[in-house]
Amino acid sequence: MGALTERQLHEVFRSIIEGKIVKRIKVDLISEGKNLQPLFIEELERAGYRFLTVREVRVEPGERVPAFYLTDGNAYFGWIFWEQFTTWKLRKLWGSVIRNSRGDWDIQIPVTKDVRIYANESLKLEMDIDIPSDI
């Protein structure tokens, strides 16, 4: 099978971003030495994702917003949400769907980090704040 055309790459990236056909986890954006990140970003923006910090994303406790973190030639999918420790102690973060050996989010970005991710607030979903691991 030969290399995909740019049009085919856009279609593949669109499928990944939508998460309907392909499960969103981690996407390698380097193929045969070529950086595909600009094409992926183009599709993210076309799908309504904006380049924001976790702090800038509008999400309330009990909601989650889909987002991609791009780093080191990879795009990681995860959610921005509020993690509840007690009824009065919460923290807002982006957590990857990839888990570590303890079952926690392998990559976490709290509001205190000035890291930008691609988030789509228009795709906000409700979630059970008491069970964030099911996200």
Secondary structure, 3 states (H helix, E strand, C coil): CCCCCHHHHHHHHHHHHHCCCCCCCEEECEECCEECHHHHHHHHHHCCCEEEECCCCCCCCCEEEEEEEEECCEEEEEEEEEEECCCCCEEEEEEECCECCCCCECCEEECCCCCEEEECHHHCEECCCCCHHHC
